[in-house]
């Protein structure tokens, strides 16, 4: 079987006495910039005032390379050294990609804070990672991101620098728009620094663990990009329109990393809006994109002939292990369709789209990009955890494109190199080996990352008008799943969504943890071991089934 480039470089680095350094991604970019300085590298939507950013701009490879160097000088001038961690909380814009590459060129580790996080989550990450700098941009419902980062930094003495992008950067925060505008064309190129620290840290959740850091080596990241490039046949002529944040596996596998590997154009889209997304398709002549399955189905019906002819390859992202997904309809035009399975924040796999196929089935074993009769590069291998109880079997992953933790914990590789993805699954009776993925009610797939249901239970139970509470989820076409709450009111009290939201906001709870639906119930159904029967609670919102409390108690 042929060997992935990532496997080769990792083996060479290990034989030299350590992991490989954090520089490969930025090295690739510098090489592209030297060969094609005038070629378009990064594009963005122009109107970004709705989320608190200055007007967008496009960067050629030469312009982007100089901007990256300017950010590297800024990092060095403020005392950041190779091996330091910088927390980045940015919208999905061009500057985010520049920040990642500048950090890697400087030998820094990027801790990618999801844009939905609030002060509580950022503070927890700071306490875990001790970042030397925090960088943000844009506005959210609770105010400017940079202001929130400044307040968080005041409580964590490890943070030596707070910087940001935007038209109104608060006092005490370095203005990175100014750094880019004041760069000089005659300055020498920045020397690339070596670091043996992870290139990137993202975050996930598991039952009982609300925030788990996931370290990514540069080999893992490049393997994720190479997988997409080889699977889709991308090259330097491709323009990748990316609507997924770079703080998760989907945005990395479908956006940043294949762009770095193929040398095409990365088109960033933030605050998803179908009208502005369609406009970007037209204005940039995007050739590749991907959207959540329900969104893609609606979007496909509104595409013009020109837009449809531009998009050569379109991905359907499947959230929450659903067995069925809407079928996109492109009229008389037939782009190459592919399915994308995000697997527990550790990796994504790309599979051939098959009309009417069960979207919850995943091949078991080595997922190769070659026909079955030929050997090919294996980026991801799947397996089933060994368990006496088939109901608790877990999807296992390994391969050069799979991120993994260190030491002890839920994302530490086992003796065979497999990592638990946090997704329940069962073997599927079929001629070829398949796994049926199941949704885990203890993990909510919301906005591209996982949320531990137990964490939300504790938040909702603390509501003073509540005697008992539990969270549950229901499907959402854009976010994957939306958060809901079931509350048992104290005698003489009433519970309303508005009052629960007000209480949670006074506790600085992030907006994504506020339930979109609140139902008052006489009691919370639980199994004998105390676990909440969340799927029964969900029927109260979806309307599926009847007698949900009684049925739940009988099942337990």
C-alpha positions as CSV (number, residue, x, y, z in Angstrom):
1,X,0.0,0.0,0.0
2,X,1.3,3.4,-0.9
3,X,2.4,5.7,2.0
4,X,0.9,9.1,2.8
5,X,3.4,12.0,2.8
6,X,2.4,12.8,6.3
7,X,3.3,9.3,7.5
8,X,6.7,9.5,5.9
9,X,7.6,12.9,7.4
10,X,6.3,11.8,10.8
11,X,8.5,8.7,10.7
12,X,11.6,10.7,9.7
13,X,11.0,13.2,12.4
14,X,10.6,10.6,15.1
15,X,13.7,8.8,13.9
16,X,15.6,12.1,14.4
17,X,14.5,12.2,18.0
18,X,11.3,14.1,18.2
19,X,8.1,15.3,16.6
20,X,8.2,17.4,13.4
21,X,8.3,21.2,13.8
22,X,5.4,23.6,13.4
23,X,6.3,25.2,10.1
24,X,5.1,23.1,7.2
25,X,1.8,24.9,6.5
26,X,3.5,28.4,6.4
27,X,6.4,27.0,4.4
28,X,4.0,25.8,1.7
29,X,2.4,29.2,1.5
30,X,5.7,31.0,1.2
31,X,6.6,28.7,-1.7
32,X,3.3,29.5,-3.4
33,X,3.9,33.2,-2.9
34,X,7.3,33.1,-4.4
35,X,6.0,31.3,-7.6
36,X,2.7,33.2,-8.1
37,X,2.8,36.5,-6.1
38,X,0.1,38.1,-8.2
39,X,-2.4,35.2,-8.0
40,X,-5.4,35.6,-5.8
41,X,-4.9,33.7,-2.5
42,X,-7.7,34.7,-0.1
43,X,-11.1,36.4,-0.8
44,X,-13.7,37.7,1.7
45,X,-17.1,39.2,1.7
46,X,-16.8,43.0,1.5
47,X,-19.7,44.0,3.8
48,X,-18.7,42.8,7.3
49,X,-20.2,45.6,9.4
50,X,-23.1,43.3,10.5
51,X,-20.6,41.4,12.7
52,X,-18.3,44.3,13.7
53,X,-15.5,44.0,11.2
54,X,-13.9,46.5,8.9
55,X,-14.7,46.1,5.2
56,X,-13.3,42.9,3.7
57,X,-10.5,42.7,1.2
58,X,-8.9,40.2,-1.1
59,X,-5.2,39.2,-0.8
60,X,-2.9,38.0,-3.6
61,X,-0.3,35.5,-2.6
62,X,2.3,38.2,-2.5
63,X,0.1,40.6,-0.4
64,X,-0.9,37.8,2.0
65,X,2.8,36.7,2.5
66,X,3.8,40.3,3.4
67,X,0.8,40.5,5.8
68,X,1.8,37.3,7.5
69,X,5.4,38.6,7.9
70,X,4.0,41.9,9.4
71,X,2.0,39.8,12.0
72,X,5.2,37.8,12.7
73,X,7.2,41.0,13.4
74,X,4.3,42.1,15.7
75,X,4.4,38.9,17.6
76,X,8.2,39.1,18.0
77,X,8.1,42.8,19.0
78,X,5.7,41.9,21.8
79,X,7.9,39.1,23.2
80,X,6.1,36.0,21.9
81,X,8.5,33.1,21.4
82,X,8.4,29.8,19.6
83,X,6.4,27.3,21.6
84,X,4.1,30.0,23.1
85,X,0.3,29.5,22.7
86,X,-1.9,32.2,21.4
87,X,-5.7,32.0,21.7
88,X,-7.6,33.1,18.6
89,X,-11.3,33.9,18.6
90,X,-12.2,35.3,15.2
91,X,-15.1,35.2,12.8
92,X,-14.6,33.1,9.7
93,X,-12.8,35.8,7.7
94,X,-9.6,36.2,5.7
95,X,-7.6,37.6,8.7
96,X,-8.2,34.4,10.6
97,X,-6.3,32.4,8.0
98,X,-3.5,35.0,8.0
99,X,-3.3,34.8,11.8
100,X,-2.9,31.0,11.7
101,X,-0.1,31.1,9.1
102,X,1.7,34.0,11.0
103,X,1.5,32.0,14.2
104,X,2.9,28.9,12.5
105,X,5.7,30.9,10.8
106,X,6.6,32.3,14.2
107,X,6.7,28.8,15.8
108,X,3.6,29.5,17.9
109,X,0.7,27.2,18.7
110,X,-2.8,28.4,17.8
111,X,-5.6,27.6,20.3
112,X,-8.7,28.0,18.2
113,X,-11.5,29.3,20.5
114,X,-14.9,28.7,18.9
115,X,-16.6,32.0,18.1
116,X,-19.7,31.0,20.1
117,X,-17.7,30.9,23.3
118,X,-18.2,33.5,26.0
119,X,-16.0,34.6,28.9
120,X,-16.6,31.5,30.9
121,X,-15.4,29.1,28.2
122,X,-12.4,31.4,27.3
123,X,-11.4,31.6,30.9
124,X,-11.5,27.8,31.3
125,X,-9.4,27.4,28.2
126,X,-6.9,30.0,29.6
127,X,-6.7,28.2,32.9
128,X,-6.0,24.9,31.0
129,X,-3.5,26.2,28.4
130,X,-1.9,29.3,29.8
131,X,-1.8,31.2,26.5
132,X,0.7,34.1,26.1
133,X,-1.7,36.1,23.9
134,X,-5.4,36.5,23.1
135,X,-6.5,37.7,19.7
136,X,-10.0,38.4,18.5
137,X,-12.3,40.4,16.2
138,X,-15.9,41.3,15.5
139,X,-19.0,41.8,17.6
140,X,-21.4,39.2,19.1
141,X,-24.7,39.6,20.9
142,X,-22.9,40.3,24.1
143,X,-20.5,42.9,22.7
144,X,-17.0,43.2,21.1
145,X,-14.9,40.0,21.3
146,X,-11.8,42.0,22.0
147,X,-13.4,43.6,25.1
148,X,-14.3,40.2,26.4
149,X,-10.8,39.0,25.8
150,X,-9.3,42.0,27.6
151,X,-11.5,41.3,30.7
152,X,-10.5,37.6,30.6
153,X,-6.8,38.5,30.3
154,X,-7.0,40.7,33.4
155,X,-7.7,37.5,35.4
156,X,-5.0,35.4,33.9
157,X,-1.5,36.7,34.4
158,X,-0.1,34.3,31.7
159,X,-1.6,36.5,29.0
160,X,1.0,39.2,28.0
161,X,-0.8,40.6,24.9
162,X,-4.3,41.2,23.8
163,X,-4.8,42.2,20.1
164,X,-7.7,42.4,17.7
165,X,-9.2,43.4,14.3
166,X,-12.1,45.7,13.9
167,X,-13.0,49.4,13.3
168,X,-13.3,50.3,17.0
169,X,-10.7,48.4,18.9
170,X,-11.0,49.3,22.7
171,X,-8.2,51.0,24.6
172,X,-5.4,48.7,25.8
173,X,-5.8,46.4,22.8
174,X,-3.3,46.3,19.9
175,X,-4.9,47.2,16.6
176,X,-4.0,44.6,14.0
177,X,-5.7,46.4,11.2
178,X,-3.1,49.1,11.8
179,X,-0.3,46.6,11.8
180,X,-1.4,45.4,8.3
181,X,-1.9,48.9,6.9
182,X,1.5,50.1,8.1
183,X,3.6,47.3,6.7
184,X,6.5,48.4,4.5
185,X,7.2,46.7,1.1
186,X,11.0,46.9,1.5
187,X,11.2,44.9,4.7
188,X,13.1,41.6,4.5
189,X,11.2,38.3,4.8
190,X,10.8,36.9,8.3
191,X,12.8,33.9,9.2
192,X,10.7,30.8,9.9
193,X,11.0,29.5,13.4
194,X,10.9,25.8,14.4
195,X,8.8,24.5,17.3
196,X,8.1,21.0,18.4
197,X,4.8,22.0,20.0
198,X,1.4,21.2,18.4
199,X,0.5,23.5,15.5
200,X,-3.1,23.8,16.6
201,X,-5.3,23.1,19.5
202,X,-9.1,22.7,19.0
203,X,-11.7,21.6,21.6
204,X,-14.3,19.0,22.0
205,X,-16.6,17.5,24.7
206,X,-17.4,14.1,26.1
207,X,-20.0,13.0,28.6
208,X,-18.7,14.5,31.9
209,X,-16.0,16.6,30.1
210,X,-17.2,20.0,28.9
211,X,-13.9,21.1,27.4
212,X,-11.2,18.8,26.1
213,X,-8.3,20.2,24.2
214,X,-7.3,18.4,21.0
215,X,-3.7,18.9,19.8
216,X,-3.0,18.8,16.1
217,X,0.4,18.3,14.6
218,X,1.3,19.9,11.3
219,X,1.4,16.4,9.8
220,X,-2.2,15.8,10.9
221,X,-3.4,19.1,9.5
222,X,-1.6,18.6,6.2
223,X,-3.0,15.0,5.9
224,X,-6.5,16.4,6.4
225,X,-5.9,18.8,3.5
226,X,-4.2,16.2,1.3
227,X,-7.2,13.8,1.8
228,X,-9.6,16.5,0.5
229,X,-7.3,17.4,-2.4
230,X,-6.9,13.8,-3.5
231,X,-10.5,12.9,-3.0
232,X,-11.8,15.8,-5.0
233,X,-9.0,16.2,-7.5
234,X,-8.4,19.9,-6.5
235,X,-5.6,22.0,-8.0
236,X,-4.4,25.6,-8.1
237,X,-7.3,26.6,-10.3
238,X,-9.9,25.7,-7.7
239,X,-11.6,28.3,-5.5
240,X,-12.8,26.9,-2.2
241,X,-15.8,28.7,-0.7
242,X,-15.7,27.8,3.1
243,X,-18.7,28.5,5.4
244,X,-17.3,26.5,8.3
245,X,-15.2,28.0,11.2
246,X,-11.5,27.2,11.3
247,X,-11.9,26.2,14.9
248,X,-13.3,22.7,14.0
249,X,-12.5,19.7,11.9
250,X,-15.0,20.6,9.2
251,X,-13.6,24.0,8.4
252,X,-10.0,22.7,8.5
253,X,-10.8,19.7,6.2
254,X,-13.0,21.6,3.8
255,X,-11.3,25.0,3.9
256,X,-7.9,26.0,5.3
257,X,-5.9,22.8,4.8
258,X,-6.9,21.8,1.2
259,X,-6.3,25.4,0.2
260,X,-2.8,25.3,1.6
261,X,-2.1,21.9,-0.2
262,X,-3.6,22.7,-3.6
263,X,-2.5,26.4,-3.8
264,X,-5.9,27.7,-5.1
265,X,-8.1,30.4,-3.6
266,X,-9.7,30.3,-0.1
267,X,-13.0,32.3,0.0
268,X,-14.2,32.9,3.6
269,X,-17.8,33.3,4.5
270,X,-19.1,34.3,7.9
271,X,-22.5,34.6,9.5
272,X,-24.2,32.3,7.0
273,X,-26.8,34.0,4.9
274,X,-28.0,32.2,1.7
275,X,-28.3,35.5,-0.2
276,X,-24.8,36.7,0.5
277,X,-23.5,33.1,0.1
278,X,-25.0,32.9,-3.4
279,X,-23.6,36.4,-4.2
280,X,-20.1,35.1,-3.2
281,X,-20.5,32.1,-5.5
282,X,-21.2,34.5,-8.4
283,X,-18.6,37.2,-7.5
284,X,-15.7,34.8,-6.8
285,X,-16.7,32.0,-9.3
286,X,-16.2,29.5,-6.6
287,X,-15.6,25.9,-7.8
288,X,-15.9,23.9,-4.5
289,X,-18.1,24.3,-1.4
290,X,-20.0,22.3,1.1
291,X,-23.1,23.0,3.3
292,X,-25.1,21.1,5.9
293,X,-27.5,18.7,4.1
294,X,-30.8,20.6,4.8
295,X,-29.2,23.9,3.9
296,X,-27.7,22.5,0.7
297,X,-31.1,21.1,-0.3
298,X,-32.8,24.5,-0.1
299,X,-29.8,26.3,-1.6
300,X,-29.6,24.0,-4.6
301,X,-33.1,25.1,-5.7
302,X,-32.2,28.8,-5.7
303,X,-29.0,28.6,-7.7
304,X,-28.9,30.4,-11.0
305,X,-27.5,28.6,-14.1
306,X,-24.3,30.6,-13.9
307,X,-23.7,29.8,-10.2
308,X,-24.5,26.1,-10.8
309,X,-22.0,25.9,-13.7
310,X,-19.3,27.6,-11.5
311,X,-19.6,25.0,-8.7
312,X,-17.9,21.9,-10.0
313,X,-17.9,20.0,-6.6
314,X,-20.4,20.4,-3.8
315,X,-20.3,18.6,-0.4
316,X,-23.2,17.6,1.8
317,X,-22.2,17.8,5.4
318,X,-24.1,15.2,7.6
319,X,-24.6,16.2,11.2
320,X,-25.7,14.2,14.2
321,X,-25.6,10.7,12.5
322,X,-29.0,11.0,10.8
323,X,-30.2,8.1,8.7
324,X,-31.8,10.3,6.2
325,X,-30.8,13.6,4.6
326,X,-32.5,15.8,2.1
327,X,-31.4,15.3,-1.5
328,X,-30.2,18.4,-3.3
329,X,-31.8,19.3,-6.6
330,X,-29.7,21.2,-9.1
331,X,-32.1,21.0,-12.0
332,X,-30.5,20.1,-15.3
333,X,-27.0,20.7,-13.9
334,X,-25.1,17.9,-12.2
335,X,-22.0,18.9,-10.2
336,X,-19.9,16.2,-8.5
337,X,-21.5,15.6,-5.1
338,X,-19.8,14.2,-2.1
339,X,-20.7,13.5,1.5
340,X,-18.8,14.8,4.5
341,X,-19.0,13.1,7.9
342,X,-17.6,15.1,10.8
343,X,-16.5,12.4,13.3
344,X,-16.5,13.7,16.9
345,X,-14.3,16.8,16.3
346,X,-11.3,14.5,15.6
347,X,-11.5,14.2,11.8
348,X,-13.8,14.4,8.8
349,X,-14.1,11.8,6.1
350,X,-15.2,12.4,2.5
351,X,-17.4,9.7,0.9
352,X,-18.9,9.4,-2.6
353,X,-22.4,10.7,-2.7
354,X,-25.1,8.1,-3.5
355,X,-28.7,9.3,-4.0
356,X,-31.0,7.7,-1.4
357,X,-28.2,6.1,0.5
358,X,-28.4,5.7,4.3
359,X,-26.4,8.7,5.6
360,X,-25.7,7.1,8.9
361,X,-23.6,4.3,7.5
362,X,-19.8,4.5,7.4
363,X,-17.4,2.0,5.9
364,X,-15.5,-0.1,8.5
365,X,-11.8,-0.5,8.1
366,X,-9.3,1.5,6.0
367,X,-10.9,4.3,4.1
368,X,-8.8,4.5,0.9
369,X,-9.1,6.9,-2.0
370,X,-8.4,4.1,-4.5
371,X,-10.8,1.6,-6.0
372,X,-11.3,-1.6,-3.8
373,X,-9.1,-3.6,-6.1
374,X,-6.1,-1.2,-5.8
375,X,-3.9,-0.1,-3.0
376,X,-4.3,3.6,-2.0
377,X,-3.4,6.1,0.6
378,X,-5.3,5.6,3.9
379,X,-5.9,8.8,5.8
380,X,-8.6,7.4,8.2
381,X,-9.3,3.9,9.5
382,X,-12.5,3.0,11.4
383,X,-13.1,0.3,14.0
384,X,-15.6,-0.6,16.7
385,X,-14.6,-0.5,20.4
386,X,-14.6,-3.9,22.2
387,X,-17.5,-4.1,24.5
388,X,-19.7,-6.8,26.0
389,X,-22.7,-4.4,25.6
390,X,-23.3,-3.6,22.0
391,X,-25.4,-0.5,23.0
392,X,-22.3,1.3,24.3
393,X,-19.9,0.4,21.4
394,X,-17.9,3.5,20.2
395,X,-16.6,4.5,16.9
396,X,-12.7,4.3,16.9
397,X,-10.5,6.2,14.5
398,X,-6.8,6.2,13.6
399,X,-4.7,7.4,10.7
400,X,-2.6,10.4,9.7
401,X,-5.7,12.7,9.3
402,X,-7.0,11.9,12.8
403,X,-6.1,14.2,15.7
404,X,-5.4,12.6,19.1
405,X,-4.6,13.6,22.7
406,X,-1.7,12.8,24.9
407,X,-1.4,11.2,28.4
408,X,-4.7,9.9,29.8
409,X,-8.2,10.8,28.9
410,X,-11.1,10.1,26.5
411,X,-9.1,11.1,23.3
412,X,-5.9,9.3,24.1
413,X,-5.0,6.5,21.6
414,X,-5.2,2.9,22.8
415,X,-2.4,0.4,22.3
416,X,-3.3,0.0,18.6
417,X,-3.3,3.7,18.0
418,X,-7.1,4.1,17.8
419,X,-8.9,7.1,19.4
420,X,-12.5,7.1,20.6
421,X,-14.6,9.5,18.5
422,X,-17.4,9.8,21.1
423,X,-20.0,8.5,18.6
424,X,-22.0,5.3,19.4
425,X,-22.1,2.8,16.6
426,X,-23.1,-0.8,15.8
427,X,-21.9,-3.2,13.1
428,X,-24.4,-3.2,10.2
429,X,-25.3,-6.5,8.5
430,X,-24.2,-6.0,4.9
431,X,-22.1,-7.7,2.2
432,X,-19.3,-5.2,2.9
433,X,-18.2,-4.2,6.4
434,X,-20.2,-1.2,7.6
435,X,-20.9,0.7,10.8
436,X,-24.1,2.4,11.7
437,X,-23.5,5.7,13.5
438,X,-25.9,6.6,16.2
439,X,-26.6,9.9,17.8
440,X,-25.5,10.2,21.4
441,X,-28.1,12.1,23.5
442,X,-25.3,13.0,25.9
443,X,-23.5,15.0,23.3
444,X,-25.2,17.8,21.3
445,X,-23.8,18.6,17.8
446,X,-24.3,22.4,17.8
447,X,-22.8,24.8,15.3
448,X,-20.0,22.5,14.3
449,X,-18.8,21.3,17.7
450,X,-19.9,19.1,20.6
451,X,-21.5,20.3,23.8
452,X,-21.8,18.0,26.8
453,X,-25.4,17.6,27.9
454,X,-24.4,17.1,31.6
455,X,-22.9,20.6,31.6
456,X,-26.2,22.2,30.5
457,X,-28.1,20.0,33.0
458,X,-26.1,21.6,35.9
459,X,-26.7,25.1,34.5
460,X,-30.5,24.7,34.1
461,X,-30.8,22.9,37.5
462,X,-29.3,26.0,39.2
463,X,-32.3,28.2,38.0
464,X,-34.0,29.2,41.3
465,X,-37.5,28.6,40.1
466,X,-36.6,25.0,39.1
467,X,-36.9,21.8,41.2
468,X,-35.3,19.7,38.5
469,X,-34.1,20.2,34.9
470,X,-32.5,18.5,32.0
471,X,-31.3,19.5,28.5
472,X,-32.1,17.7,25.3
473,X,-31.7,18.4,21.6
474,X,-33.8,18.4,18.4
475,X,-32.6,18.6,14.8
476,X,-31.8,22.0,13.3
477,X,-31.1,22.5,9.5
478,X,-28.2,24.9,10.0
479,X,-26.7,24.1,13.4
480,X,-27.1,20.3,13.3
481,X,-29.0,20.2,16.6
482,X,-30.5,23.0,18.7
483,X,-30.5,23.0,22.5
484,X,-33.7,22.7,24.5
485,X,-34.5,22.5,28.2
486,X,-37.1,20.6,30.2
487,X,-37.8,22.2,33.6
488,X,-39.8,21.0,36.7
489,X,-41.1,24.1,38.5
490,X,-41.0,24.4,42.2
491,X,-44.5,24.6,43.9
492,X,-46.1,27.9,43.2
493,X,-43.4,28.9,40.6
494,X,-43.6,29.1,36.9
495,X,-40.8,28.7,34.4
496,X,-40.6,30.6,31.2
497,X,-37.9,30.8,28.5
498,X,-37.4,34.5,29.0
499,X,-36.8,34.2,32.7
500,X,-34.4,31.3,32.3
501,X,-32.5,33.2,29.6
502,X,-32.3,36.3,31.8
503,X,-30.9,34.2,34.7
504,X,-28.3,32.5,32.5
505,X,-27.1,35.8,31.0
506,X,-26.5,37.2,34.5
507,X,-24.2,34.2,35.0
508,X,-22.2,35.1,31.8
509,X,-23.4,31.9,30.1
510,X,-22.6,31.8,26.4
511,X,-25.5,32.4,24.0
512,X,-25.3,29.0,22.4
513,X,-26.1,27.4,25.8
514,X,-29.4,29.3,26.0
515,X,-32.2,26.8,25.1
516,X,-34.2,27.7,22.1
517,X,-37.2,25.8,23.4
518,X,-38.2,25.4,27.1
519,X,-40.9,23.0,28.1
520,X,-42.4,22.6,31.6
521,X,-42.8,19.0,32.7
522,X,-44.1,17.2,35.8
523,X,-40.9,15.2,36.2
524,X,-37.7,14.4,34.4
525,X,-37.7,10.8,33.1
526,X,-34.6,8.9,34.2
527,X,-33.2,5.4,34.0
528,X,-32.5,3.4,37.2
529,X,-28.8,4.6,37.1
530,X,-30.0,8.2,37.1
531,X,-29.3,9.0,33.4
532,X,-31.8,11.3,31.8
533,X,-33.8,9.7,28.9
534,X,-33.3,12.7,26.7
535,X,-34.8,11.2,23.5
536,X,-38.2,11.0,25.4
537,X,-37.9,14.7,26.3
538,X,-37.3,15.5,22.6
539,X,-40.6,14.0,21.5
540,X,-42.4,16.7,23.5
541,X,-41.0,19.3,21.0
542,X,-41.0,17.2,17.8
543,X,-44.5,15.8,18.5
544,X,-43.3,12.2,17.7
545,X,-44.8,9.6,20.0
546,X,-47.3,10.1,22.8
547,X,-47.4,9.6,26.6
548,X,-43.8,10.5,26.7
549,X,-43.3,10.6,30.5
550,X,-45.1,7.3,31.1
551,X,-43.4,5.5,28.2
552,X,-40.0,6.7,29.5
553,X,-40.6,5.4,33.0
554,X,-41.8,2.0,31.6
555,X,-38.6,1.8,29.5
556,X,-36.4,2.3,32.5
